Amino acid sequence: MPQPRIAIVGAGPAGLTLGVLLHAHDIPFTIFELRQKPTAEESSQPSGMLDLHEGSGLAAIRECGLYDQFLKHTGDCAETQKVADKDGTILYSNDDDSGHRPEIARHALLAILTTPLPEASIKWGCKLLAATSTETETETELDFGPHGKHAFDLVIGADGAWSRVRGLLTDLRPHYAGTQSVTLTIHNITTRYPRLAALIGRGSFWALGRRHGVITQRGPRDSARVYVFLTAGDERVAGVSKEELLGDDALLGRFGADVQELVAVACDETAGGPGGAVDVKPLYMLPVGAAWEHKAGVTLVGDAAHLMCPWAGEGVNLAMWDALLLARVIVQAWGAGRDVVRFQAALDPLLRRFEEDMVVRAREKAEETYSNGQMMFGEDGANALAGFFLSVAQ
């Protein structure tokens, strides 16, 4: 009897974590990733920062045997926090950098998770066009267009918000969350813009008001990632100029001079100079408590299973936690028999329980995330968030 064929669709934190853990137990698999393989230079570029939590993201890193390597990449963004109102007046500041929730650049996290994997185990530049059940319903066919069609006995959808694997299990799709996002970057902020660097500090900074927010994090190469979040009923905005963003009272026109300068500098750098437009992207989410009818040989992890907004920092942690627990399930089933029939028979009840537990975990974090968003982007989000941090500190 042939060995089970396992496919992981998506080489994000969830897919790569699962791959590392399966590889550690000599279980064969193939990861298919839409992106081309990043170069070392691309991996070193500024990217969004991720804070990993005990019991989830950090537990997965430790089980992967990568904790020491992970720590080498956690010096770019401190865990310090500042909360300001729309005028830039600081309402809360915490200089604690104890390492409770260490920050790592997304590019760096993906790089250290990729390193232990055999080069042949990841197929880069493979776009999944369709996923269909075969007539036997014991295997799934994945169509990668010019890269061919391949059948697998277990398919894990780690393919993000618009997962094609999800379509095998449910017709649920993400819905607009009511928030627009603009992502900007300032390079070498300490040397070029020392006053702005002092304003935002060494870690995370929030300036909130009028149901909008400017949120920053320090990053690699002395960079600052600047996120502008706009509460908006219309999801069909493609781009916005600096003048529109800062001149419209319905957007950031009534924010203070310091916060406006921060956004203006970040817009000019990201747009390649004054007058250019920056991309506006709507945020999406799956329904809180999203679930599906179990199907043998197919499952989901990460955003494919429980996409939510970034208001609690739980997305990557849930994704890596999913991967950790799913890896344990697969290892247990693999030990029951390495032929397809015995593997699938052992796996199916374990996979069903994994999915039931994952829905419960995700619902709790999604409810927390929604509550945080309501607090941060209310009419007085700055005071609400400052008060929350003060209550936690006490």
Buried (B, 14 or more C-beta within 10 A) or exposed (E): EEEBBBBBBBBBBBBBBBBBBBBBEEBEBBBBBBBEBBEEEEBBBBBBBBBBBEEBBBBBBBBBEBEEBBEEBBEBBBBBBBBBBBBBEBBBBBEEBEEEBBBBBBBBBBBBBBEBBEEEBBBBEBBBEEBEBEEEEBBBBBBBEEBEEBBBBBBBBBBBBEBBBBBBBBEBBBEBBBBBBBBBBBBEBBEEBEEBBEBBBBBBBBBBBBBBBBBBBBBBEBBBBBBBBBBBEEBEBEEBBBEBBBEEEEBBEBBBEBBBBBBBBBBBBBBEEEEEBBBBBBBBBBBBEBBBEBBBBBBBBBBBBBBBBBBBBBBBBBBBBBBBBBBBBBBEBBEEBBEBEBBBEBBBEBBBEBBEEBBEBBBBBBBBBBEBBEBBBBEBBBBBBBBBBEEEEE
